[in-house]
């Protein structure tokens, strides 16, 4: 098994784990970590495909490598913004969950309970 194949399999495993985490966890911070794991798997898989498609004398195709480096920078910026939004959600609501059922008070509840 070559290193390119190993990197491709690891990328596919990261994509699977990230997709599973993004679909199963209701907490926004865990979803954010899962999306980052999914993105990392895609970057690794894309890099492995670029390496596999290159000529034997060249280390790798530079265009996909440049795209992956740009995507890493964009993913970092998006992660920083998402963490800021989760912190703002925690500050405003006191909870870091997006569960609409947990945040709604029962119909007959007093106004004090509805605000909290």
KAGIGI-V275484 format. One line per field, one symbol per residue. psi: psi as a letter, one per 30 degrees, with the letter a starting at -180 (. if undefined). A space follows every 50 residues. Layout:
psi = ???
This chain:
psi = kleeeeeeeeeeeeeeeeeeeeffkfkeeeeeeeeeeeeeeeeeeeeeee eefllffkelkfeeeeeeeeeeeeeeeeeeeeeeeeeeeeeefflhlgjf effklleglleeeef.
